[in-house]
Amino acid sequence: MIGPVLTHFQGVILSLSGSGLESNKSVGAPSDRCCLQACPRLSWETERILTRQDKTQPSCPEGASRAAQSHFAAPVSSYVRDRLVKPEVRDRRAAMDRSATVEHYKAAMLLSGAGDALGYRNQLWEYNESGPAIHQELKELGGLKSIKAELPDWPVSDDTVLHLATAEGLATGKMGEELLHEVAARYVKGMKDMDGRKPGPSSILGVSLLKPGEEEGFRVPYNSEGTGCGAAMRSMCIGLRYPKPDQLLSLVAVAVETGRMTHPHPTGFLGAVAAALFTSYAVQRRPITTWGLGLVNEACPIAKTFVRGRGFAIEEAERDWGYFCDKWQWYLDLRGISNGVGPVIWPSSYDPAGRDSAYKTFSLSGWAGRSGHDAPMIALDALLGAGSDWEELMSRAGFHGGDSDSTAVIACCCWGLLYGRQGVPEGNYSNLEYRERLERSAEQLYALSH
Ligand SMILES: [Mg+2]
């Protein structure tokens, strides 16, 4: 079933029909890599096993049994495992078991903005290259619990201004190219609200070239420098608008086309696909260990077919396509989650200094989280390691050397969908800049998608 937006992308539908949506099904995981396709319920069953510690027999006994053994042998991480026994953490895990509600949507948008403001710290921490130094400063401030993320010292950065632009554009309920013009217009407007928020160069350039309302005015010329995280950091809400598995094509279509309004290089706009996909997976309660596999084996092939069908910058996109998927496959192999199950493999020491070193190896050129592929990668890494612990999530996703606001904005959005606001110090979000807009757009997106 094709989501409603795709009915407006007629050329793509023809293209997809030509190559066959069946082929998109077949581009999933090879059988020796993952049995999720053969047994779609496996992932949910294994998560239930991990959470409830029971021995419920899933509908795919052989695969689930393997998965369960893996989880019991070395579940997620020792950090998370140790905390699974704590009552407050069990409560939060139980909260995650429930379907995503409008409150989860509101938490996602709000905590995303909070993570941005905290990781940014009015420019000071986005440009601090040392995670240990940031943690030391955090300690001197009294720790995360003591921080009131509010103006004037803790503004949201470009990430949240443009995330709101995407969200409020989607919340109009428009579809197809009308939606793209709407979002483009909101990016143009959003760029007028950037004093002290440090937008990236590709975002500045791309938005300056947009001509919303004019024919093809949502397109900008191909830019081989457009690899940054600017498209990823503003796209989580696309997964809130199209959260269901049968809406994947709509999600990919909107993420690609809004993403390449500023980041026409695949490393840039596939970052938008990743951020949107991960929030949709969070809504679906799909286990985090499967998210990267879904990105590489499900969403990216659909994005490639979509780009071909749109007839714009095909040659350039195909030429530059490989890096994003190759690097993601490298990461999944590194963490032992190429099979979507695990067990997750962690370095023996993964403190702030260790994470700085590791995150640099994720990056394109040594600046962690700066690019379209590694901002969602660091976010996923933090979600995998932190479980339901907000402080640990911020430590990993928001307080590291590199583009710490853009990694936090993605991780915190997913975290809010999974766990709500439980365990988050009220000061971290209660007077956050643009709180009302963030929560209102969340309510609108929930109403449109449920
Ligand atoms: Mg920023």
Residues whose N, C-alpha, C, O or C-beta is under 5 A from the ligand:
A	BS01	MG	S157 D158 D159 R197 K198 D405
